[in-house]
Amino acid sequence: MIRVQYFARYRESLGLDSEQLPWDTRFACLDDLRQVLLARGGAWDVLAERNLMCARNDELCSLAEPLQDGDQVAFFPTVTGG
């Protein structure tokens, strides 16, 4: 099982803050998971942003980060300040 959390604008666009997905061997890395989510189309296209940030088990990481069954993943937009 993979727990996926969505934050800020992503949560608002998708209409959910988290979901659990059954483990799938296609999820070799975070980008593989993101591609499966993007395939849903529509509002999920928000996850195609170039500046998307992500975390695995509460640690910031890149989309190349390997995944394992039981991981917690988070997607969130970059934060800008002023």
Secondary structure, DSSP 8 states (H G I E B T S, - for coil): -EEEEE-THHHHHHT-SEEEE---TT-SBHHHHHHHHHTT-GGGGGGG-TT-EEEETTEEE-TT-B--TT-EEEEE------
